Every structure is written in C-alpha cells, then in structure tokens.
C-alpha cells in the first residue's frame, strides 16, 4: 500500500553477547543415525538455550 508505514518496538537487545553452538552425530552401519545440537546465547543480563535432536534412517 503506497504511503503506509508502521513502527515496531519491543525489548532492547543486549549490547554485548556471545552465541555458542555445539553438535554431535552418531552413525551406525545399519543406516540409523542420532544427532544432537545445542545452542546458547549469553549476555550480562540474559541467557537463552535451545536444543534439537534428530533420528534418521538412510537406505
């Protein structure tokens, strides 16, 4: 729409933080594999964690 505008506001993000990611995968000869990934965000006033797991079969 021409001339339309909007403003988005919310919590102010931390000025200095560290992003950390680590993962691992196990593979078996039968074609199955199991994977895990962990993510983290660390700042002076906040911490966030996330994780993902996968189970796969390859033929």
Secondary structure, 3 states (H helix, E strand, C coil): CCCCCCCCCCCCCCCCEEEEEEEEEEECCCCEEEEEEEEEEEECCCEEEEEEEEEEECC
